[in-house]
Amino acid sequence: MRLNLIISFLTCLVFAQAATLPKDEKVRYDNHVVYKIKYSNALQRQLILKLVERHQSFSLWSETATELDLMVSPNAIEEFKKQLSIANTTAEIFIPNVQALIDTETVENTRAAESFGWTRYNTLAEIEAWLDEIFIIYPAVTEEIIIGQSYEGRTIRGIKVSYKEGNPGVFIESNIHAREWITSATATWFINELLSSDDELIREIAENYDWYIVPVLNVDGFAYTHEKDRLWRKTRQPISTSSCIGTDPNRNFDVHWMENGGASSNPCAEDYGGPNPYSEPEIKAMSDYLNSVSSKVNVLLAFHSYSQLLLSPYGHTPDEFPDNYNDLLQVAKAYADAVEALPYGTVYRYGSAASVLYTASGATNDYAYQQGIEIAYTVEMRDRGAFGFVLPPAFIIPNAEETLVGIIALLSECEKLGYLALK
C-alpha cells in the first residue's frame, strides 16, 4: 500500500510539472516509442495495462478488443520489455520517435500557406477568425452557436447551417479530446463544403438537413496542445484532491458514469472521469445545449481519432445493446462501405463501443442516445497507428473526403430506415 501511494504521488508530480512549464517551453517526446501490442486474453491485457496505471512513463494511445498502442518513454523501455515477457506476448514498434513526428508536423504547418485552409492544422484563434468570416459571407444560411464557457473562460462556439425550415438535424461534435487535431480540421473542411461546393450530392445534404457543428469543444485543452503539449488529451480544470490537471471530457457525461470500470477514478489517468458527472463546465454546457435542440436532431456524430471505427452505443457494457442495434450496424456498414470504395481504400470497422473497443462510460454518443437521438456514433478517424494522433497535414483532405462520403451514405441509409422524419 505504501509503495502504491508513493508511485501515485510521483505520477501526479510529473503531470503537475508538465502542466506548469515555463512560458515558452513545450513538452517534448524525444525517443518516446509507440508499440502495438497484440493480446489474446484478459490476463495479458491486464498485465500490460498495469504499466499505464502505475507509471508516468507509459501512455495508452489506443485499444481494441485484441490489441493496444502504448507510448513508452526511453527510460522505461527495459521495464516494458520485462512486462511483455511476463505477459507472454509481443510488441511491434509503430512509431520509433514521437518527437520526430511532432517536429515534422511543425515544419509542415510552417511551410503551408498562411491563410486559413486545410494544408496545415489551424489554431483555435484561426478557426474562430474563420468562423467569423463565414458568418459574414453566408449570413442568410448560417447562425452562430454558443455552447457555453470553458473553465479558463473561453467561449465554446459552433455553427448552424440551415437553408430552409423543416429539415431534420445532424449534430457534429469535434475535438472533445484536445490532441485529436484531425477532427477539427475535418469539421471545418466539412462546413466549407456545405456552404461552397457545387457538387450535387453535397448540395443535397447541405440544403435538406440542418447542421449543428462544434469544431472545437475542448477549447482549453486544444489551445494547450498548440501552446505547450501536443499530446494533451483532457480538459484543463485543476482537481481539488490532486496536483494533476484535467478530466477526460468524454467520460464526464451523466450517462452510466463510471460504471463497470468505464473510466478511471485516478485524477492522473488519461481517462479520469472527474469527481462527479458534469464536473467539467464544457460538458455541462454541451449537455445543456444538446438537450435544448435534441427534439430537432436526428443524428449525432462525435469526431475522434484514431483507429478507423464507427462506434455505436453502448459504451458501458458489451453485454447489452440498444433496441435498434441492428439498424445502427446497417447504417454504420453503409458508411464503412462508402469510405472503402474510394480510391484510398480506407477500411472502417463498426459495432458497439464496448464490444469493439473496451468499456467506456459517460461518452457523448451514449448521452445523445439517452436523450432520444437514436442514430449516434463515435467516429474514430484515420489512421491505425502509423502516425496516431500526429497525423500529417497531407492527410487532412483525404480524411475529410472520406468523412463526407461516409456521412452521405449514412444519411441515405437513415432515410431508408425511417430515422429522418421530423420529430
Helices and strands as residue ranges (DSSP letters): H 2-19, E 33-38, H 42-54, E 58-63, E 67-72, G 74-76, H 77-87, E 91-95, H 98-111, H 124-137, E 142-149, E 155-161, E 169-173, H 181-196, H 200-208, E 210-214, H 219-227, G 249-251, G 259-261, H 281-293, G 294-296, E 297-305, E 309-312, H 325-340, E 349-352, H 353-356, H 364-370, E 375-381, G 393-395, H 396-417
